[in-house]
Amino acid sequence: MRTGSEPRTARSALRARFWLSLWGLLWALFGTVAFAIAGRSGWAIACGVLLLVVTVDLAVILRHIRQGPHYQPGRDIPPYQPPDERP
């Protein structure tokens, strides 16, 4: 049922974000090493920056997962009720 309040009460699929971040971390690490070995310093730096961004994102995701059901609800947690907007 759509209530129109989804942007305010949306939940993130943290497990999916975790696996996608891990995949990105591996590719960024591979790219950094491969470009460094190939002597392409500009691309190696770009991949290194991407590696840092993905690492920070992964840390935030893991922090939210560890915070429990408020950030990572299971199947037994019902959806949030839309806020009651009374004037």
C-alpha positions, 0 to 999 in steps of 0.5 A: 500500500502506497501512502505517499510518505515513503521518502520520509520512512524509507528503509535501506536494503543494508545487506544488499548495499553491503555486498555491493560495497564489498564487490566495489571494494574488491574492484577498486583494490584490483584497479589500484594495484593493476594501474600502479603496476602498469605505470598509470599513476593517474588511474591508480590515484583515481582508483585509490580515491574510489577505494577510500570512498567505498571503504568509508561507505562500507564502514557506515553500512556495517555500523548501521547493521550493528545498530540493530532493527532500527536500521536493519529491520527483519521480516518480523518488523512491520513497516513504519506507519505513515506520520499522522499529519493533523493541523 
